[in-house]
């Protein structure tokens, strides 16, 4: 099960019962308790867990962060909770950006574009397109979109929308505020899109952008050597795409060292298409 809160003091708790396969979502205010409850009867533990993962990714894409179960005021029986590895089709990273200039973003974008070209040359059917200050990379029906809102785009938004976005600190999970702050949800589904994300984030960090990265599953990233052989080989997607290492090696992108990314697993437009 998961317990998540946001900076406004709202919470969301999600649990699937291992015996009944009932998935339950509680929402409310940290100081005032539960304000809503939803239930979904599933036919198996796998189905129930899949819905738990979907609820968690949706919440995190809306600015919620996982917290220790013990901090929840809800009386939950953890012994009855379904606990599995986070579902592959929902996996990804969350980058909470504290500061990113257009110049820094463009540095990350240039490296991303280079790696996309390497992967396409290696036979991976990636799509890449630019739209204003945003870029989209797609693979087998999954797409990652990242960008920064321009001052012109910001000016077209209603005063109420700007007020809401500034108060919560992000526009949505793909576009940063014009000041370079916000949230990126990088849904890789543990496919070769992970290599694209590694390239972008590493170059962004080297360019001086400030951000923190969290993952739904075990994840290791060294900004100075984002494509370390050991880290790549540990990823689930690698089993079906071992040729990616050779492609990266031929492009002189592999290297040695590593930094652990925080893993939160709490039990308690096309240029090339």
N, C-alpha and C positions, 0 to 999 in steps of 0.2 A: 504494500500500500504506500501511498504518498501523501504528504502533508505539505502544502505550498502556501506562501504568503506573498503579498506585494507591498510596495512602499506606502500605499494608501491604507494599510491595515486590514485589507481583505484577505480571506483565506479560502483554500479549496482543498478538500481531502477526498482521496479516491481509494476505494478498496474493492477487491473481488473475493468472494467467499469460496474457499476451497471445496466445501461440501455441496453448497446449493448452486454455485456458479452465478450468484447474484452480484452484479457490479453496482456499487453505490457511490454517488457523488454528493458531498456535503459542501455548501458554500455559506459564507457568512462574514462577520466582522470579528477580528481577534478579540476586541474588548466586549462585544455584545452577544457572541455566540452564533449559533446556526440560524440562517434566514431562509435557507432552501435546501431541499433534498430531492435527488432524482435516483431512480433505480432502473436497471435494465437486466432482465432475466436472460442469461446466456445458456447455451447448450453444452458447453465444455469449459474446462479451466483455461484452455488455450484461447478460446474466443473471449472469455471474460478478461484475461490478461491483455489481449490485444486492445480491448476497449479502454483498459486502464492506461496503457501506453499512449493511446490517442488523446485521452483527456489530459495527461501530463504534458504532452508536447503542445497541445493547444494552450494550456495555462501558461507554460513557459514562454510561448510565443507572444503572450499578452503581458509579459513582464513579471510573472510569478517566479519565485525561486523555492526549491525544495528546502524544507526545514526538518530538524529531528522530530520524529514522531512524538517523543516525550513532551515536546513543547505545545502539543495540541491539547485543547480542553475537551476534545471528544473522547468518550470512553470506547475505545476500540479493542477488539480481541485479535491481537496479532497472530495468535496461534491458528486462527481460522483464515488467515489471509493467503491468497495465491501469491507466490513469490517465484519469479523466473528471471532469466536474462531479459533485458529490455529488447523488445521486438525489433528485428532488423529493419523492417519497413518503416519504422518510426524514428530510427536513429539519426543523430546529427549532432551539431555543436551549436552552442549559444555564445555569441561574442557580445559582451556588454562593453560598449565603446565609450570611453571617457573623453577622448579627444582624437580627432582625425581630420586633417586638412585635405583640401582637394588635391594638393600636390602629393601628399602621402597616399591617398586613395589611388591616384593615377600610377604611382610606383607599384602598388600591389596589383593593379589592373594589368600593367605591362608584363609582370611576371606570370600572372594568370593566363594571359593570352599566349605567351610563349609555351607554357606547359600544355595548354589545350592543343596547340599545333603539334607538339610532340606526340600527344596521345592520339590525335587524329591520324597522324602519319603511321602510328603503330596499329591502326585498324579499329580504334574505338570510335563509334558513331556519335561524337559529341556535337552539340549545337552551341553556338556562341553568338550573342548579339548585343549591341549597345542600343540604349534608348535614353537619350538625354544624359543625365548623370548616373544612370544605372546600367548594370550589366546582368545578363542572364546566361547561365550555363546549364544545358540540359543533357540528360542521358537516359535513354529507355523510359521516357515518360515522367521522369523526376527532374525538377528544375530548381536551381538556386538563383535567387535574384538579390543583388546587393547594390546599394547606391547611396548618394547623399542628395538631399533636397536642395535645389538652388534657391537663391533669394527670390528669383522671379516666381518659382513654383510656390514658395512660402507665401508670397504676397497675394496669390490668387485664393488662398484658403480663407475660410471665414474666421473672424476674430475668436469665435467660440472654439473652433477646431484648434486654432493655434494655442489658445489658453489650455485646452485639455492636453495637447501634445507636450507643451512646455512643462506642465505640472507633473505629468507622469514620466517625463524624460525621454520619450521616443515617439515617433510617428506610427510605425508599425514594425514588424519584424524583418523588414527588408530595406527600409530607407531611413538614413540618419537625419537628424535635425540639421538645418543649415550650419549650425555652430560645430557640427562634427561629433555630436553625442547621440547615443541611441542604442538600439538592439538589433543584432542580426541573427536570425534563425537560419542556420546552414544545414539544411536537411540533405544528407548524403545517402541515406538508406544503406550505408556501408557498401557503396559501389565505387567505381573509379572516380566519382565526383569527389571522393575524399582527397585524392591527389591534387585536384584543383583547389580545394579549400586550403590544404597545406601550403601550396604555392602562394596563394593570395595572402593568408594570415602571416606567414613568415616574412614576406617582403614588406608587408604593412608594418610589422614590428620593427624591422631593420630601418625603415624610413622614419621611425620615431612616433608612430601612432600609439596611443594608450588604450589598452583594452584587456579584459579578462575573459578567458575561455572556459566554459564548462561543458561537460559531455554527459549523455545519458548512460554511457557504457565506458568500459576501460579504454583509455586513450592516452597516447604519448606523443608529444610534439616538441621539437627543439627548433626554435625560430632560425637558428644559424644553420641547421642541417635538417630541414623538414622531411627529407626523403630517406632517412636512415633505413638500411636494409632490414634490420631487426624489427623496427616499428612497422614497416610496411607488411612484412611477412606475418605479423601477429594479427593483422586485420582480417575479418571474416571474408571480405570481398576478394582478397588476394588469391584464395584457393581456385577461384574460377578465372582469374586474370593474371597468372604468373608472368606473362610477357611484359607487364608494365615495368618491372624492375630493369629489364634489359633496355627498354626504351629510355628510361630515365638515366641509366648508366651511359648509354650512347650519347645522351645529351649533356653528360657531365654534371648531373644534378644529384647524384648520391653522395653521402658522406657519413662520418662517425659521431658521439655525444648526445645527451637528451635531457629533456625537462618534462616532469610529470604534469599533466593537465589535471585540474581538479575534476574528479569523477563523482557525481552525485547519484548514488544508488542507495536510497534510504528505505530500509525495511520498516522501521519504527516510524527576330532580329538577326538573322543569322549571317555571320561572316563565312561560315564553312558549310552550311546546309545547301 
